[in-house]
Amino acid sequence: MATVVLGTSEGADDVVQQALERAWQAIARFDEERAFRPWLLRIVANAARNSRRSRGRFARLAVRAASQAGTGGNGAANPEDVVVADSERQRLVAVLNRLRADDRLIIALRHFEQLTEREIADVLDIRPGTVKSRLSRAMQRLRTAYDQAGAPAVEPDEEVTLDG
């Protein structure tokens, strides 16, 4: 969460530590009727926002997704699939980096952190219906930007040779 809000993994560990300290200090105010995870993620998100603001720099998302390459019949990764998957991942990360911070945050909460709409509402202190509409608009902007970003550098049917 800290990495997503900051836009980089640099300093995320420090932000998480600060957030944990704040959570510890505020634990007496925690409402046991509510879920703990959204409460803690809200503290982390707020600490990261404060850190980003104090540094005065524009946030960029640095997501490191595990490459989910296809495999050949023998169970070994197909080199062509690895290249295409890596190219698509890089394209997606580049597109995510160009989205507004609010869009990146709500997409990350839903798809990276896998929170429910109710949990996202708790983290962002908004209504669940607002989560649904904001997420829908953010995903539409992501789709549009992804489509405009163009095709990957290497097409699956394209032959790659080393002899110049």
DSSP file (Angstrom, degrees, kcal/mol; ACC not computed):
  #  RESIDUE AA STRUCTURE BP1 BP2  ACC     N-H-->O    O-->H-N    N-H-->O    O-->H-N    TCO  KAPPA ALPHA  PHI   PSI    X-CA   Y-CA   Z-CA
    1    1 A M     >        0   0    0      0, 0.0     4,-2.4     0, 0.0     5,-0.2   0.000 360.0 360.0 360.0 -44.5    0.0    0.0    0.0
    2    2 A A  H  >  +     0   0    0      1,-0.2     4,-2.7     2,-0.2     6,-0.3   0.902 360.0  51.8 -62.1 -40.2    2.8    2.4    0.9
    3    3 A T  H  > S+     0   0    0      1,-0.2     4,-2.3     2,-0.2     5,-0.5   0.904 110.1  49.0 -62.6 -42.1    4.5    1.7   -2.4
    4    4 A V  H  4 S+     0   0    0      2,-0.2    -2,-0.2     1,-0.2    -1,-0.2   0.928 114.9  43.1 -64.7 -45.6    1.4    2.4   -4.4
    5    5 A V  H  < S+     0   0    0     -4,-2.4    -2,-0.2     1,-0.2    -1,-0.2   0.907 118.5  44.2 -69.5 -41.1    0.7    5.7   -2.7
    6    6 A L  H  < S-     0   0    0     -4,-2.7    54,-0.6    -5,-0.2    -1,-0.2   0.830 102.3-132.9 -71.0 -31.1    4.3    6.8   -2.8
    7    7 A G  S  < S+     0   0    0     -4,-2.3     2,-0.3    52,-0.3    -3,-0.2   0.440  80.4  54.3  90.7  -0.2    4.7    5.7   -6.4
    8    8 A T  S    S-     0   0    0     -5,-0.5    -2,-0.2    -6,-0.3    -1,-0.2  -0.981  80.9-123.6-158.2 156.5    8.0    4.0   -5.6
    9    9 A S  S >> S+     0   0    0     -2,-0.3     3,-1.7     2,-0.1     4,-0.6   0.659  80.5 108.6 -79.6 -13.4    9.3    1.4   -3.2
   10   10 A E  T 34 S+     0   0    0      1,-0.3    -2,-0.1     2,-0.1     0, 0.0  -0.494  94.1   4.1 -65.6 118.8   11.9    3.9   -2.0
   11   11 A G  T 3> S+     0   0    0     -2,-0.4     4,-2.0     3,-0.0    -1,-0.3   0.339  95.9 115.9  89.2  -6.5   10.9    5.0    1.5
   12   12 A A  H <> S+     0   0    0     -3,-1.7     4,-2.6     1,-0.2     5,-0.2   0.892  73.6  54.2 -64.1 -39.7    7.9    2.6    1.7
   13   13 A D  H  X S+     0   0    0     -4,-0.6     4,-2.2     1,-0.2    -1,-0.2   0.907 108.9  48.9 -60.5 -41.0    9.5    0.6    4.6
   14   14 A D  H  > S+     0   0    0      2,-0.2     4,-2.5     1,-0.2    -1,-0.2   0.902 110.7  50.4 -64.7 -40.8    9.9    3.8    6.6
   15   15 A V  H  X S+     0   0    0     -4,-2.0     4,-2.7     2,-0.2    -2,-0.2   0.918 110.1  50.0 -63.7 -43.4    6.3    4.8    5.9
   16   16 A V  H  X S+     0   0    0     -4,-2.6     4,-2.6     2,-0.2    -1,-0.2   0.910 110.2  50.5 -62.5 -41.2    5.0    1.4    7.0
   17   17 A Q  H  X S+     0   0    0     -4,-2.2     4,-2.1     2,-0.2    -1,-0.2   0.932 111.4  47.8 -62.5 -44.3    7.1    1.6   10.2
   18   18 A Q  H  X S+     0   0    0     -4,-2.5     4,-2.4     1,-0.2    -2,-0.2   0.909 112.0  50.8 -61.0 -41.7    5.7    5.1   11.0
   19   19 A A  H  X S+     0   0    0     -4,-2.7     4,-2.8     1,-0.2    -2,-0.2   0.896 108.6  51.0 -64.8 -40.0    2.1    3.8   10.3
   20   20 A L  H  X S+     0   0    0     -4,-2.6     4,-2.5     2,-0.2    -1,-0.2   0.887 109.7  50.5 -65.1 -37.5    2.6    0.8   12.6
   21   21 A E  H  X S+     0   0    0     -4,-2.1     4,-2.2     2,-0.2    -2,-0.2   0.923 112.2  47.1 -63.8 -43.4    3.8    3.2   15.3
   22   22 A R  H  X S+     0   0    0     -4,-2.4     4,-1.7     2,-0.2    -2,-0.2   0.906 111.7  50.8 -64.0 -41.3    0.7    5.4   14.8
   23   23 A A  H  X S+     0   0    0     -4,-2.8     4,-0.7     2,-0.2    -2,-0.2   0.918 109.3  50.8 -62.7 -42.8   -1.6    2.3   14.8
   24   24 A W  H >< S+     0   0    0     -4,-2.5     3,-0.8     1,-0.2     4,-0.3   0.914 111.1  48.2 -60.5 -42.9    0.0    1.1   18.0
   25   25 A Q  H 3< S+     0   0    0     -4,-2.2     3,-0.3     1,-0.2    -1,-0.2   0.794 118.3  41.0 -67.4 -27.7   -0.6    4.6   19.6
   26   26 A A  H >< S+     0   0    0     -4,-1.7     3,-2.0     1,-0.2     4,-0.4   0.354  80.1 107.4-101.5   4.8   -4.2    4.6   18.3
   27   27 A I  G X< S+     0   0    0     -3,-0.8     3,-1.2    -4,-0.7    -1,-0.2   0.801  73.3  61.8 -58.0 -30.3   -5.1    1.0   19.1
   28   28 A A  G 3  S+     0   0    0     -3,-0.3    -1,-0.3    -4,-0.3    -2,-0.1   0.772 103.1  51.2 -66.3 -24.2   -7.3    2.0   22.0
   29   29 A R  G <  S+     0   0    0     -3,-2.0    -1,-0.3     2,-0.1    -2,-0.2   0.466  82.1 120.0 -91.0  -2.6   -9.5    3.9   19.6
   30   30 A F    <   -     0   0    0     -3,-1.2     2,-0.8    -4,-0.4     6,-0.1  -0.452  65.3-131.1 -66.2 130.4   -9.9    1.0   17.2
   31   31 A D    >   -     0   0    0     -2,-0.2     3,-2.1     1,-0.2    -1,-0.1  -0.752  11.9-158.5 -85.2 108.8  -13.5    0.0   16.8
   32   32 A E  T 3  S+     0   0    0     -2,-0.8    -1,-0.2     1,-0.3     4,-0.1   0.607  87.4  70.0 -66.7 -11.1  -13.6   -3.8   17.4
   33   33 A E  T 3  S+     0   0    0      2,-0.1    -1,-0.3    -3,-0.0     2,-0.2   0.642  96.4  64.4 -77.3 -15.0  -16.9   -4.0   15.5
   34   34 A R  S <  S-     0   0    0     -3,-2.1     2,-0.1     1,-0.1    -4,-0.0  -0.639  99.0 -87.8-107.6 165.2  -15.0   -3.2   12.3
   35   35 A A     >  -     0   0    0     -2,-0.2     4,-0.9     1,-0.1    -4,-0.1  -0.446  26.8-143.5 -72.8 143.7  -12.4   -5.1   10.4
   36   36 A F  H  > S+     0   0    0      2,-0.2     4,-2.6     1,-0.1     5,-0.2   0.908  91.0  61.9 -73.9 -43.9   -8.7   -4.5   11.4
   37   37 A R  H  > S+     0   0    0      1,-0.2     4,-2.9     2,-0.2     5,-0.2   0.905 104.5  45.4 -56.2 -50.8   -7.1   -4.7    8.0
   38   38 A P  H  > S+     0   0    0      0, 0.0     4,-2.1     0, 0.0    -1,-0.2   0.888 112.6  53.4 -61.2 -35.9   -8.9   -1.7    6.4
   39   39 A W  H  X S+     0   0    0     -4,-0.9     4,-1.6     2,-0.2    -2,-0.2   0.943 112.9  42.6 -61.3 -47.8   -8.3    0.3    9.5
   40   40 A L  H  X S+     0   0    0     -4,-2.6     4,-2.4     1,-0.2    -1,-0.2   0.907 112.8  52.4 -67.1 -41.9   -4.5   -0.4    9.3
   41   41 A L  H  X S+     0   0    0     -4,-2.9     4,-2.9    -5,-0.2    -1,-0.2   0.847 106.3  55.0 -63.6 -32.6   -4.4    0.1    5.6
   42   42 A R  H  X S+     0   0    0     -4,-2.1     4,-2.5    -5,-0.2    -1,-0.2   0.910 108.3  48.0 -65.7 -40.9   -6.0    3.5    6.0
   43   43 A I  H  X S+     0   0    0     -4,-1.6     4,-2.4     2,-0.2    -2,-0.2   0.918 113.2  48.1 -64.4 -43.1   -3.3    4.5    8.5
   44   44 A V  H  X S+     0   0    0     -4,-2.4     4,-2.5     2,-0.2    -2,-0.2   0.933 112.1  49.1 -62.6 -46.1   -0.6    3.3    6.1
   45   45 A A  H  X S+     0   0    0     -4,-2.9     4,-2.5     1,-0.2    -2,-0.2   0.912 112.5  47.9 -61.3 -43.0   -2.2    5.2    3.2
   46   46 A N  H  X S+     0   0    0     -4,-2.5     4,-2.5     2,-0.2    -1,-0.2   0.903 111.6  49.8 -65.0 -40.9   -2.5    8.4    5.2
   47   47 A A  H  X S+     0   0    0     -4,-2.4     4,-2.3     2,-0.2    -2,-0.2   0.903 112.1  48.5 -64.1 -39.8    1.1    8.1    6.3
   48   48 A A  H  X S+     0   0    0     -4,-2.5     4,-2.8     2,-0.2    -2,-0.2   0.909 110.2  50.8 -67.6 -41.4    2.3    7.5    2.8
   49   49 A R  H  X S+     0   0    0     -4,-2.5     4,-2.6     1,-0.2    -2,-0.2   0.931 111.4  48.7 -60.4 -44.4    0.2   10.5    1.5
   50   50 A N  H  X S+     0   0    0     -4,-2.5     4,-2.4     1,-0.2    -2,-0.2   0.909 112.1  49.0 -61.8 -41.8    1.8   12.7    4.2
   51   51 A S  H  X S+     0   0    0     -4,-2.3     4,-1.9     2,-0.2    -2,-0.2   0.921 111.4  48.8 -63.7 -44.5    5.3   11.4    3.3
   52   52 A R  H  X>S+     0   0    0     -4,-2.8     4,-1.3     1,-0.2     5,-1.0   0.921 112.7  48.1 -62.5 -44.0    4.7   12.1   -0.4
   53   53 A R  H  <5S+     0   0    0     -4,-2.6     3,-0.3     1,-0.2    -1,-0.2   0.916 110.3  51.3 -62.9 -42.7    3.4   15.6    0.3
   54   54 A S  H  <5S+     0   0    0     -4,-2.4    -1,-0.2     1,-0.2    -2,-0.2   0.828 109.5  50.0 -67.8 -29.9    6.3   16.4    2.6
   55   55 A R  H  <5S-     0   0    0     -4,-1.9    -1,-0.2    -5,-0.2    -2,-0.2   0.743  98.9-143.9 -78.0 -22.9    8.9   15.3    0.0
   56   56 A G  T  <5 +     0   0    0     -4,-1.3     2,-0.3    -3,-0.3    -3,-0.2   0.795  51.7 130.3  69.2  28.5    7.1   17.4   -2.6
   57   57 A R      < -     0   0    0     -5,-1.0     2,-0.3     0, 0.0    -1,-0.2  -0.855  64.6-105.0-117.4 154.8    7.6   15.0   -5.5
   58   58 A F        -     0   0    0     -2,-0.3     2,-0.2    -3,-0.1   -52,-0.0  -0.582  41.3-122.1 -75.4 130.7    5.2   13.6   -8.0
   59   59 A A        -     0   0    0     -2,-0.3     2,-0.4   -54,-0.1   -52,-0.3  -0.509  27.2-173.0 -79.7 139.2    4.4   10.0   -7.3
   60   60 A R        -     0   0    0    -54,-0.6     2,-0.4    -2,-0.2    37,-0.1  -0.992  25.0-121.2-128.1 139.9    5.0    7.3   -9.8
   61   61 A L        -     0   0    0     -2,-0.4     2,-0.5    32,-0.2   -53,-0.2  -0.649  21.9-172.0 -82.8 131.2    3.8    3.7   -9.4
   62   62 A A        +     0   0    0     -2,-0.4     2,-0.5   -59,-0.3   -54,-0.1  -0.781  13.3 176.3-122.3  85.9    6.5    1.0   -9.4
   63   63 A V        -     0   0    0     -2,-0.5     2,-0.8    30,-0.1    30,-0.1  -0.779  17.5-160.3 -95.2 128.8    4.7   -2.2   -9.4
   64   64 A R        -     0   0    0     -2,-0.5     2,-0.3    29,-0.0    -2,-0.0  -0.850  16.2-172.7-108.9  96.5    6.8   -5.4   -9.6
   65   65 A A        -     0   0    0     -2,-0.8     2,-0.2     1,-0.1    24,-0.0  -0.683  29.0-112.2 -90.3 141.1    4.4   -8.1  -10.8
   66   66 A A        -     0   0    0     -2,-0.3     2,-0.4     1,-0.1    -1,-0.1  -0.519  38.5-110.2 -68.1 134.0    5.5  -11.6  -11.0
   67   67 A S        -     0   0    0     -2,-0.2     2,-0.9     1,-0.1    -1,-0.1  -0.536  26.7-162.8 -71.4 121.7    5.8  -12.7  -14.5
   68   68 A Q        +     0   0    0     -2,-0.4     2,-0.1    17,-0.1    -1,-0.1  -0.636  22.6 176.7-104.6  71.9    3.0  -15.2  -15.3
   69   69 A A        -     0   0    0     -2,-0.9    13,-0.1     1,-0.1     2,-0.0  -0.428  30.8-110.8 -78.7 150.9    4.5  -16.7  -18.5
   70   70 A G        -     0   0    0      8,-0.2     8,-1.3    -2,-0.1     2,-0.3  -0.326  31.9-133.2 -71.4 162.4    2.8  -19.5  -20.3
   71   71 A T  B     -A   77   0A   0      6,-0.2     6,-0.2    10,-0.1     5,-0.1  -0.881   8.6-124.4-119.9 153.0    4.5  -22.9  -20.4
   72   72 A G    >   -     0   0    0      4,-3.0     3,-1.8    -2,-0.3    -1,-0.1  -0.190  46.3 -84.6 -79.9-179.3    5.2  -25.3  -23.1
   73   73 A G  T 3  S+     0   0    0      1,-0.3    -1,-0.1     2,-0.1    -2,-0.0   0.747 127.5  57.2 -61.6 -25.0    4.1  -29.0  -23.1
   74   74 A N  T 3  S-     0   0    0      2,-0.2    -1,-0.3     1,-0.0     3,-0.1   0.379 117.6-107.7 -90.4   5.9    7.2  -30.0  -21.1
   75   75 A G  S <  S+     0   0    0     -3,-1.8     2,-0.2     1,-0.3    -2,-0.1   0.318  82.1 123.3  88.4  -9.7    6.4  -27.6  -18.2
   76   76 A A  S    S-     0   0    0      1,-0.1    -4,-3.0    -5,-0.1    -1,-0.3  -0.594  73.3 -97.0 -84.8 147.8    9.3  -25.3  -19.2
   77   77 A A  B     -A   71   0A   0     -6,-0.2    -6,-0.2    -2,-0.2    -1,-0.1  -0.419  34.1-123.9 -64.9 133.9    8.6  -21.6  -19.9
   78   78 A N     >  -     0   0    0     -8,-1.3     4,-2.2     1,-0.2     3,-0.4  -0.707  15.0-142.5 -77.8 120.5    8.2  -20.9  -23.6
   79   79 A P  H  > S+     0   0    0      0, 0.0     4,-2.1     0, 0.0     5,-0.2   0.857 100.5  53.5 -56.5 -37.5   10.8  -18.1  -24.3
   80   80 A E  H  > S+     0   0    0      1,-0.2     4,-2.1     2,-0.2     5,-0.2   0.916 109.7  47.7 -63.2 -42.9    8.4  -16.4  -26.8
   81   81 A D  H  > S+     0   0    0     -3,-0.4     4,-2.9     1,-0.2     5,-0.2   0.862 109.0  54.6 -66.0 -36.0    5.7  -16.3  -24.1
   82   82 A V  H  X S+     0   0    0     -4,-2.2     4,-2.4     2,-0.2    -1,-0.2   0.921 109.3  47.2 -63.2 -44.1    8.1  -14.9  -21.5
   83   83 A V  H  X S+     0   0    0     -4,-2.1     4,-2.3     2,-0.2    -2,-0.2   0.923 115.0  45.5 -63.9 -45.1    9.0  -12.0  -23.9
   84   84 A V  H  X S+     0   0    0     -4,-2.1     4,-2.6     2,-0.2    -2,-0.2   0.929 113.5  49.1 -65.4 -45.5    5.4  -11.2  -24.6
   85   85 A A  H  X S+     0   0    0     -4,-2.9     4,-2.4     1,-0.2    -2,-0.2   0.906 112.8  47.9 -61.7 -42.0    4.3  -11.5  -20.9
   86   86 A D  H  X S+     0   0    0     -4,-2.4     4,-2.5    -5,-0.2    -1,-0.2   0.904 111.8  50.0 -65.0 -41.5    7.2   -9.2  -19.9
   87   87 A S  H  X S+     0   0    0     -4,-2.3     4,-2.1     2,-0.2    -2,-0.2   0.915 112.0  47.4 -63.5 -43.4    6.4   -6.7  -22.6
   88   88 A E  H  X S+     0   0    0     -4,-2.6     4,-2.6     2,-0.2    -2,-0.2   0.898 111.6  50.9 -64.8 -40.9    2.7   -6.6  -21.6
   89   89 A R  H  X S+     0   0    0     -4,-2.4     4,-2.6     2,-0.2    -2,-0.2   0.920 110.8  48.5 -62.9 -44.2    3.6   -6.2  -17.9
   90   90 A Q  H  X S+     0   0    0     -4,-2.5     4,-2.3     1,-0.2    -1,-0.2   0.894 111.5  50.3 -63.4 -39.4    5.9   -3.3  -18.7
   91   91 A R  H  X S+     0   0    0     -4,-2.1     4,-2.2     2,-0.2    -2,-0.2   0.922 111.3  48.3 -63.5 -44.8    3.2   -1.7  -20.8
   92   92 A L  H  X S+     0   0    0     -4,-2.6     4,-2.8     2,-0.2    -2,-0.2   0.915 111.7  49.1 -63.4 -43.8    0.7   -2.1  -18.0
   93   93 A V  H  X S+     0   0    0     -4,-2.6     4,-2.3     2,-0.2    -1,-0.2   0.909 110.8  50.8 -62.3 -42.2    3.1   -0.6  -15.4
   94   94 A A  H  X S+     0   0    0     -4,-2.3     4,-0.9     2,-0.2    -1,-0.2   0.909 112.1  46.8 -62.0 -41.6    3.8    2.3  -17.7
   95   95 A V  H >X S+     0   0    0     -4,-2.2     3,-0.8     1,-0.2     4,-0.7   0.921 110.9  51.6 -67.2 -43.6    0.1    3.0  -18.2
   96   96 A L  H >< S+     0   0    0     -4,-2.8     3,-1.1     1,-0.2    -2,-0.2   0.890 104.9  57.6 -58.6 -39.5   -0.6    2.7  -14.5
   97   97 A N  H 3< S+     0   0    0     -4,-2.3    -1,-0.2     1,-0.3    -2,-0.2   0.772 103.8  53.2 -63.2 -25.8    2.2    5.2  -13.8
   98   98 A R  H << S+     0   0    0     -4,-0.9    -1,-0.3    -3,-0.8    -2,-0.2   0.602  90.4  96.7 -86.8 -11.2    0.4    7.7  -16.0
   99   99 A L  S << S-     0   0    0     -3,-1.1    39,-0.0    -4,-0.7    -3,-0.0  -0.321  88.6 -89.9 -73.3 160.6   -2.9    7.5  -14.2
  100  100 A R     >  -     0   0    0      1,-0.1     4,-2.4    38,-0.0     5,-0.2  -0.322  37.9-112.2 -64.2 154.2   -3.9    9.9  -11.5
  101  101 A A  H  > S+     0   0    0      1,-0.2     4,-2.4     2,-0.2     5,-0.2   0.871 117.4  54.0 -58.3 -39.8   -2.9    9.0   -8.0
  102  102 A D  H  > S+     0   0    0      2,-0.2     4,-2.2     1,-0.2    -1,-0.2   0.892 109.3  48.1 -64.0 -39.1   -6.5    8.5   -6.9
  103  103 A D  H  > S+     0   0    0      2,-0.2     4,-2.2     1,-0.2     5,-0.2   0.928 111.8  49.1 -66.4 -44.7   -7.1    6.0   -9.8
  104  104 A R  H  X S+     0   0    0     -4,-2.4     4,-2.5     1,-0.2    -2,-0.2   0.905 111.4  51.3 -60.3 -41.2   -3.9    4.1   -9.0
  105  105 A L  H  X S+     0   0    0     -4,-2.4     4,-2.6     2,-0.2    -2,-0.2   0.936 111.4  43.9 -64.6 -48.4   -4.8    3.9   -5.3
  106  106 A I  H  X S+     0   0    0     -4,-2.2     4,-1.8     1,-0.2    -1,-0.2   0.872 115.1  49.5 -69.5 -34.7   -8.3    2.5   -5.8
  107  107 A I  H  X>S+     0   0    0     -4,-2.2     4,-3.1    -5,-0.2     5,-0.6   0.915 112.4  48.9 -66.3 -42.2   -7.1    0.0   -8.5
  108  108 A A  I  X>S+     0   0    0     -4,-2.5     5,-2.8    -5,-0.2     4,-1.6   0.910 109.4  51.5 -64.8 -42.2   -4.3   -1.1   -6.2
  109  109 A L  I  <5S+     0   0    0     -4,-2.6     6,-2.6     3,-0.2    -1,-0.2   0.909 119.6  35.7 -61.5 -41.0   -6.7   -1.6   -3.2
  110  110 A R  I  <5S+     0   0    0     -4,-1.8    -2,-0.2     4,-0.2    -1,-0.2   0.936 131.4  24.6 -79.1 -47.5   -9.1   -3.7   -5.3
  111  111 A H  I  <5S+     0   0    0     -4,-3.1    -3,-0.2    -5,-0.2    -2,-0.2   0.769 131.3  32.3 -98.0 -27.3   -6.7   -5.7   -7.5
  112  112 A F  I  <<S+     0   0    0     -4,-1.6    -3,-0.2    -5,-0.6    -4,-0.1   0.867 132.4  30.1 -93.6 -46.5   -3.4   -5.8   -5.7
  113  113 A E  S   <S-     0   0    0     -5,-2.8    -3,-0.2     2,-0.1    -4,-0.2   0.633  96.9-141.1 -85.9 -14.9   -4.6   -5.8   -2.1
  114  114 A Q        +     0   0    0     -6,-0.4    -4,-0.2     1,-0.2     2,-0.2   0.862  37.7 167.1  56.7  42.6   -7.8   -7.6   -3.1
  115  115 A L        -     0   0    0     -6,-2.6    -1,-0.2     1,-0.1     2,-0.1  -0.529  35.5-115.6 -81.8 153.1  -10.0   -5.7   -0.7
  116  116 A T     >  -     0   0    0     -2,-0.2     4,-2.6     1,-0.1     5,-0.2  -0.344  31.7-103.6 -76.9 167.5  -13.8   -5.8   -0.9
  117  117 A E  H  > S+     0   0    0      1,-0.2     4,-2.5     2,-0.2     5,-0.1   0.898 124.5  52.5 -59.3 -39.8  -15.7   -2.6   -1.8
  118  118 A R  H  > S+     0   0    0      2,-0.2     4,-2.0     1,-0.2    -1,-0.2   0.916 110.4  47.0 -62.8 -43.6  -16.7   -2.3    1.9
  119  119 A E  H  > S+     0   0    0      2,-0.2     4,-2.4     1,-0.2    -2,-0.2   0.896 111.8  50.4 -66.7 -39.5  -13.0   -2.6    3.0
  120  120 A I  H  X S+     0   0    0     -4,-2.6     4,-2.8     2,-0.2     5,-0.2   0.911 108.1  53.8 -63.4 -41.2  -12.0    0.0    0.4
  121  121 A A  H  X>S+     0   0    0     -4,-2.5     5,-1.8     1,-0.2     4,-1.2   0.905 109.7  47.9 -58.5 -41.7  -14.7    2.3    1.6
  122  122 A D  H  <5S+     0   0    0     -4,-2.0    -2,-0.2     3,-0.2    -1,-0.2   0.915 112.4  48.4 -65.4 -42.8  -13.3    2.0    5.1
  123  123 A V  H  <5S+     0   0    0     -4,-2.4    -2,-0.2     1,-0.2    -1,-0.2   0.924 121.9  34.0 -63.2 -44.9   -9.8    2.7    3.9
  124  124 A L  H  <5S-     0   0    0     -4,-2.8    -1,-0.2    -5,-0.1    -2,-0.2   0.511 104.9-126.2 -90.8  -5.3  -10.7    5.7    1.9
  125  125 A D  T  <5 +     0   0    0     -4,-1.2     2,-0.3    -5,-0.2    -3,-0.2   0.931  69.6 118.3  57.3  49.3  -13.5    6.9    4.3
  126  126 A I  S   <S-     0   0    0     -5,-1.8    -1,-0.2    -6,-0.2    -2,-0.1  -0.823  71.4 -83.0-132.7 172.8  -16.1    7.0    1.5
  127  127 A R     >  -     0   0    0     -2,-0.3     4,-1.8     1,-0.1     3,-0.4  -0.472  35.3-119.5 -77.9 149.9  -19.4    5.2    0.8
  128  128 A P  H  > S+     0   0    0      0, 0.0     4,-2.1     0, 0.0     5,-0.1   0.859 115.2  55.2 -57.6 -36.3  -19.3    1.7   -0.8
  129  129 A G  H  > S+     0   0    0      1,-0.2     4,-2.0     2,-0.2     5,-0.2   0.862 105.7  52.0 -64.4 -34.8  -21.4    3.0   -3.8
  130  130 A T  H  > S+     0   0    0     -3,-0.4     4,-2.8     2,-0.2     5,-0.3   0.875 106.4  54.2 -67.9 -37.4  -18.8    5.7   -4.3
  131  131 A V  H  X S+     0   0    0     -4,-1.8     4,-2.9     1,-0.2     5,-0.3   0.943 107.6  50.7 -58.7 -47.8  -16.1    3.0   -4.3
  132  132 A K  H  X S+     0   0    0     -4,-2.1     4,-2.1     1,-0.2    -2,-0.2   0.917 114.1  42.6 -59.1 -46.2  -17.9    1.2   -7.1
  133  133 A S  H  X S+     0   0    0     -4,-2.0     4,-2.4     2,-0.2    -1,-0.2   0.906 115.8  48.0 -70.5 -40.6  -18.3    4.2   -9.3
  134  134 A R  H  X S+     0   0    0     -4,-2.8     4,-2.6     2,-0.2    -2,-0.2   0.909 113.1  48.5 -65.6 -40.8  -14.7    5.5   -8.7
  135  135 A L  H  X S+     0   0    0     -4,-2.9     4,-2.7    -5,-0.3     5,-0.2   0.913 110.8  51.1 -64.7 -41.8  -13.3    2.0   -9.4
  136  136 A S  H  X S+     0   0    0     -4,-2.1     4,-2.0    -5,-0.3    -2,-0.2   0.931 113.1  44.7 -60.9 -46.1  -15.4    1.7  -12.6
  137  137 A R  H  X S+     0   0    0     -4,-2.4     4,-2.3     2,-0.2    -2,-0.2   0.897 113.2  50.9 -66.4 -39.5  -14.2    5.1  -13.8
  138  138 A A  H  X S+     0   0    0     -4,-2.6     4,-2.3     1,-0.2    -2,-0.2   0.913 110.8  48.5 -64.6 -42.0  -10.6    4.3  -12.9
  139  139 A M  H  X S+     0   0    0     -4,-2.7     4,-2.8     2,-0.2    -1,-0.2   0.874 110.1  52.2 -66.5 -36.3  -10.7    1.0  -14.7
  140  140 A Q  H  X S+     0   0    0     -4,-2.0     4,-2.6    -5,-0.2    -2,-0.2   0.918 110.2  47.9 -65.3 -42.3  -12.2    2.6  -17.8
  141  141 A R  H  X S+     0   0    0     -4,-2.3     4,-2.6     2,-0.2     5,-0.2   0.892 111.8  51.1 -64.3 -37.9   -9.4    5.2  -17.8
  142  142 A L  H  X S+     0   0    0     -4,-2.3     4,-2.7     2,-0.2    -2,-0.2   0.938 111.0  47.6 -63.0 -46.8   -6.9    2.4  -17.4
  143  143 A R  H  X S+     0   0    0     -4,-2.8     4,-2.6     2,-0.2    -2,-0.2   0.930 113.6  47.6 -59.6 -46.5   -8.4    0.5  -20.4
  144  144 A T  H  X S+     0   0    0     -4,-2.6     4,-2.2     1,-0.2    -2,-0.2   0.930 114.5  45.4 -61.7 -47.1   -8.4    3.6  -22.6
  145  145 A A  H  X S+     0   0    0     -4,-2.6     4,-1.3     2,-0.2    -1,-0.2   0.883 112.8  51.6 -65.1 -38.2   -4.8    4.5  -21.7
  146  146 A Y  H  < S+     0   0    0     -4,-2.7     4,-0.5    -5,-0.2     3,-0.3   0.920 110.8  47.6 -64.8 -44.3   -3.7    0.8  -22.2
  147  147 A D  H >< S+     0   0    0     -4,-2.6     3,-0.9     1,-0.2    -2,-0.2   0.884 112.5  49.6 -64.2 -37.9   -5.4    0.7  -25.6
  148  148 A Q  H 3< S+     0   0    0     -4,-2.2    -1,-0.2     1,-0.2    -2,-0.2   0.719  96.4  71.8 -73.0 -20.8   -3.8    4.0  -26.6
  149  149 A A  T 3< S-     0   0    0     -4,-1.3    -1,-0.2    -3,-0.3    -2,-0.2   0.688 100.4-138.1 -70.4 -16.8   -0.4    2.8  -25.5
  150  150 A G    <   -     0   0    0     -3,-0.9    -1,-0.2    -4,-0.5     3,-0.1  -0.205  31.8 -34.3  90.1 179.4   -0.3    0.5  -28.5
  151  151 A A  S    S-     0   0    0      1,-0.1     4,-0.1    -3,-0.1    -4,-0.0  -0.266  71.8 -87.6 -74.7 159.8    0.8   -3.1  -29.1
  152  152 A P        -     0   0    0      0, 0.0    -1,-0.1     0, 0.0   -64,-0.1  -0.202  39.3-108.9 -63.5 161.7    3.7   -4.7  -27.3
  153  153 A A  S    S+     0   0    0      1,-0.2     2,-0.5    -3,-0.1   -69,-0.1   0.824 106.8  40.4 -63.6 -33.2    7.2   -4.4  -28.7
  154  154 A V  S    S-     0   0    0    -71,-0.1    -1,-0.2   -70,-0.1   -67,-0.1  -0.974  78.4-146.9-123.2 121.7    7.3   -8.0  -29.8
  155  155 A E    >   -     0   0    0     -2,-0.5     3,-1.3     1,-0.1   -71,-0.0  -0.576  24.1-118.8 -82.7 149.2    4.3   -9.7  -31.3
  156  156 A P  T 3  S+     0   0    0      0, 0.0    -1,-0.1     0, 0.0   -72,-0.0   0.823 114.4  45.1 -57.7 -33.3    3.8  -13.4  -30.6
  157  157 A D  T 3  S+     0   0    0      2,-0.1     2,-0.3   -77,-0.0   -77,-0.0   0.519  89.6 107.3 -90.3  -4.3    4.0  -14.3  -34.3
  158  158 A E    <   -     0   0    0     -3,-1.3     2,-0.5     1,-0.1    -4,-0.0  -0.554  68.7-131.2 -77.9 134.3    7.1  -12.1  -35.0
  159  159 A E        -     0   0    0     -2,-0.3     2,-0.5    -5,-0.0    -2,-0.1  -0.735  17.0-157.1 -89.1 130.6   10.3  -14.0  -35.5
  160  160 A V        -     0   0    0     -2,-0.5     2,-0.3    -6,-0.0    -6,-0.0  -0.927  14.7-179.4-108.4 124.3   13.3  -12.7  -33.5
  161  161 A T        -     0   0    0     -2,-0.5     3,-0.2     1,-0.1    -2,-0.0  -0.863  28.2-149.1-122.5 159.1   16.8  -13.5  -34.8
  162  162 A L  S    S+     0   0    0     -2,-0.3    -1,-0.1     1,-0.2    -2,-0.0   0.455  78.9  88.0-101.9  -4.0   20.2  -12.7  -33.5
  163  163 A D              0   0    0      1,-0.1    -1,-0.2     0, 0.0     0, 0.0   0.003 360.0 360.0 -93.6  31.8   22.0  -12.4  -36.9
  164  164 A G              0   0    0     -3,-0.2    -1,-0.1     0, 0.0    -2,-0.1   0.412 360.0 360.0  74.9 360.0   21.2   -8.7  -37.4
